[in-house]
Amino acid sequence: MLRAGVDDRLIVVTPGIRPVENRPVDDQKRVVGVAEAFGNGSDYIVVGRPIRDAADPRIAAEAIQATIAGLFPRP
């Protein structure tokens, strides 16, 4: 909704990103997934606890990066 009301000169940053599997036990009221955030017009996302609190933060971060790469495939 925000993207529809502003031009492309503004950057939209979405905090509170949670992978779908993290949602049921989450402590946030409003969260969105990676694909949902970019689909809604985000330019950048902020992912904190799902990476920090993961058993293996590197694997968690790489999984999120893989999701992003799938949304924006290189030609």
N, C-alpha and C positions, 0 to 999 in steps of 0.2 A: 504494500500500500504506500509506503514511504517513497519507494523508487518511482512510482507513477506520479507523485507530486513534486519531484525534484528533477533537475536535469542531471546529466552524466558528469558534471563537474564536481559534484559532491561525492564523497566516499561513504559508503554504508558499511559499518562494522557491526557484526552481530555477536554479542557475548552469549554465554550460556549454552554453547553447543554441546550436545550429548549424543553419542552414538545410540542407535535405537535400543541396543541391548542394555544400556545403562539407565534407561528411563524408569522402569518400574520401582527402583529403589532410590531414586534421586531425591535430593532435598530442595530442588528448585521448583518454584511454582510454574514458571514458563520456560520451557526449553524447546529447542528445535534440533533436528538432526542436520548433518552436513549438507545433504542433497536439498533438504527443505530450505535451509538458509540461503544457499545459492539460487535455488529456484525462486525464492521470494525477492531476489535482487541484491543480495549482499555482495560486496566486493571483497571483504575480508571476514574471517571468523575468528573467534577467541575460544580456545579449548584449554581448560585448566585441569580441573580435578580428574576427568576421565584419563588423562595421561599421567598426571602426578600420582594418582592413587592406584594405577594399574599394577598388577603383579610384575609386568615387564613394560615400563614406560616407553622404551624404544619400539617395541612391537605395537603398542597402542598408537603411537604417533605415526608409525609407518602404515598402519591400517587406515588411519584417517587420511593420510596423504594418498594412499591408493584409491580411496573413495573419490577424492578430489580429482585425481588424474583421470578416473573413469568419467567424470562429469565434463571434463575439458580435454578431450583427446587431442594430441598434437597431430597436425596433418602429415 
